[in-house]
Amino acid sequence: MNFFKVFFTALVFIYSNFLAAQNLKGIDFELERINEEKNVFLSVISSREDACLLKFFSGDCLERLDVDYQEGMRRFNMRRQEVFKAKRREKVKVRREKRGKNLNY
């Protein structure tokens, strides 16, 4: 009877760690996707900058470009922070579950 209890506990522990690892991989995938979108955004900003610099009066164009760049970077940083928060919440959830299992046995 004791062997089955230990075996079952080990099986549940392994399964819960597997699920947590899958969730964290999804979060890492989201970070990679954000970085790819950021690189595309930066290339668009770069091409817009080149177009602005070709103009004779480029002050207004460069000011709008700077505002767009700052807003875009702020959006990317906020999205990354949300992903990091979700990752921290997932780790807390796993630790809480492990703690609860340790207290029950």
Secondary structure, DSSP 4 states (H G I P E B T S, - for coil): -HHHHHHHHHHHHHHHHHHHHHHHHHHHHHHHHHHHHHHHHHHHHHHHHHHHHHSSS-HHHHHHHHHHHHHHHHHHHHHHHHHHHHHHHHHHHHHHHHHHHHHH-
